[in-house]
Amino acid sequence: MGKHFGNLARVRHVITYSLSPFEQRAFPNVLSHGVLNVGRRFTSQVLKVVPPLAIGYLIYSWGTEEFERLKRKNPADYEHDQ
């Protein structure tokens, strides 16, 4: 009937290594190293991410306020219409 999907081709010179799940430590040093590492990475990226987001927010809020202002009619233009 042919070969099954996992055995379609023979791959040579490829070495794979694996470790038993019972020999692995899933979360070693999470509390001692993980939290400190997250804090270090966060502080190193804050100055790269926050300024563009703040500038974008300020431009967006200015644009929406300006749009709302321009959408209304100026009452001074219609003072002398009788």
C-alpha positions in Angstrom: 0.0 0.0 0.0 3.0 2.3 0.3 4.7 3.9 3.1 3.0 5.8 6.0 3.4 9.6 6.3 6.2 9.4 8.9 8.3 7.0 6.8 8.1 8.6 3.3 11.8 9.3 3.0 15.0 8.0 4.6 17.0 10.8 6.2 20.7 10.1 6.6 23.3 11.9 8.7 20.8 13.5 11.1 21.3 12.9 14.7 18.6 13.6 17.3 19.0 13.7 21.0 16.3 13.5 23.6 16.0 13.6 27.3 13.5 11.7 29.3 10.7 13.8 30.8 11.6 12.3 34.2 15.1 13.7 34.0 14.1 17.2 33.1 13.4 20.0 35.6 10.5 21.9 34.1 10.8 25.1 36.1 14.3 25.2 37.7 15.0 28.5 39.6 11.8 30.2 38.3 11.4 32.3 41.4 15.1 33.1 42.0 16.2 33.8 38.5 13.0 34.1 36.4 11.4 37.0 38.2 14.7 39.0 38.3 15.3 38.3 34.6 11.8 39.5 33.7 12.4 42.7 35.6 15.7 43.3 34.0 14.3 42.7 30.5 11.3 44.9 31.2 13.5 47.8 32.4 15.8 47.5 29.4 13.0 47.7 26.9 10.8 50.4 28.6 12.6 53.4 27.1 12.4 51.8 23.6 8.7 51.1 23.7 7.0 53.7 25.9 8.0 57.0 24.1 6.7 55.9 20.6 3.4 54.7 22.2 3.1 57.9 24.2 3.7 60.1 21.1 1.2 58.0 19.1 -1.4 58.4 21.8 -0.8 62.2 22.0 -1.1 62.5 18.2 -4.3 60.4 18.2 -5.9 62.3 21.0 -5.0 65.7 19.4 -6.4 64.5 16.1 -9.7 63.4 17.6 -10.1 66.7 19.5 -9.2 68.7 16.4 -11.7 66.7 14.4 -14.5 67.3 16.9 -13.6 71.0 17.0 -13.7 71.4 13.2 -16.9 69.4 12.9 -18.8 72.2 14.7 -19.9 75.4 13.0 -18.4 78.7 14.2 -21.2 80.8 15.7 -19.4 84.0 14.8 -19.8 83.3 11.1 -23.6 83.5 11.5 -24.0 86.5 13.8 -25.3 88.9 11.1 -27.6 86.5 9.3 -31.2 87.7 9.9 
